[in-house]
Amino acid sequence: MDKTITVALGQRSYDVRVGAGVLSELGRTITELGEVSSVVVISDTTVGQLHGPRVMQLLGSAGLTVGSLSFPAGEASKTLATYGELMDDLFSLSPAIDRQSVIVALGGGVTGDLAGFVAATALRGMRWVQCPTTLLADVDASVGGKTAVDHPTGKNLIGAFYQPKAVLIDVETLTSLPREQLSSGLAECVKHGVIRDAGLLAFISENADDILACGSDTMIELIARNVAIKAAVVSADERESDQRAHLNFGHTIGHAIEVLVGYDAIPHGRAVSLGMVAACRMAVERKLLPAADADPITAVLERLGLPVTCDALGPDDIWRIMQHDKKTRAGKVRMVLPSKVGHVEIYDDITARDVRSSLRALLP
């Protein structure tokens, strides 16, 4: 039941393959890229132990020269310091890398961001392949070529748009995920339903139990539908000038929460869940979204084990952080707000009062 979705970007187009066991195709996928002098697998220490040996064996069996690099697991590693250490290690490999080398990002969103940024900047650009191992990376970070590290001022502020050559999403890697990480990825699935596809939100609601149990066919369908939505958005607006900014629904406040409480204190998807609840409340208060449409969104998030309430957050601190968000233009904070399930718009007249009021919706 494998599915293939194409991210259409002209000469830089690439395929995303979704299925059970597709990781076994990694060697063939890389050899089909053309001349390959060596392959460097980048993963965090946790994923390296879980999946690294198999991936190294697969690549070696394909006749490829393989090296590996790793870094400590967690968002706290997504820094210029870790990036610099990876660069030092990359240029210390023997045999030395060159422009015919290929980088493989094996892991979750942090790995994709770091490895992709290394690929974008080493030797002024190296080919790379994404092999995501978390649901969050499957449906979001692995598609679109966003690569970045964090800065104390905010999340993902230093980076580049740099597309991979291929993406292999193997649903079998999800069986080792802790429930909290699975739920974190489901927040992005809900987001895609709210911004583009009411039918997807209904699919998630109707199949929630099987999704939480990681039923193979259901997960392939879920991931493929999400990838198709993101691929369509990226193909139309690669650099986030218009439509792609819609993918930031829930992220403006969500990112601010992450910065405020600490990146490793709250998983990304859980922060996005809170951000979506707050954004929906803001849309209701602005009379953009009927309350009857907002309630089912909150209900789906709750059913998936995602937070819809939290202890009081300092609204002034959240607002201050939001003013440094990447989407801010000419000093105006911009947010993505829904008018119905399946449709959102960008608003650039967000005020501190709006944020303060929406955060009250998160109080238990």
Secondary structure by P-SEA (a helix, b strand, c coil): cbbbbbbcccccbbbbbbccccccaaaaaaaacccccbbbbbbcaaaaaacaaaaaaaaaaacccccccccccccccccaaaaaaaaaaaaaccccccccbbbbbcccaaaaaaaaaaaacccccccccccccccccccccccccccccccccccccccccccccbbbbbccccccccaaaaaaaaaaaaaaaaaccaaaaaaaaaaaaaaaaccaaaaaaaaaaaaaaaaaaaaacccccccccccccccaaaaaaaaaaccccccaaaaaaaaaaaaaaaaaaaccccaaaaaaaaaaaaaaccccccccccaaaaaaaaaacccccccbbbbbbbccccbbbbbccccaaaaaaaaaaacc
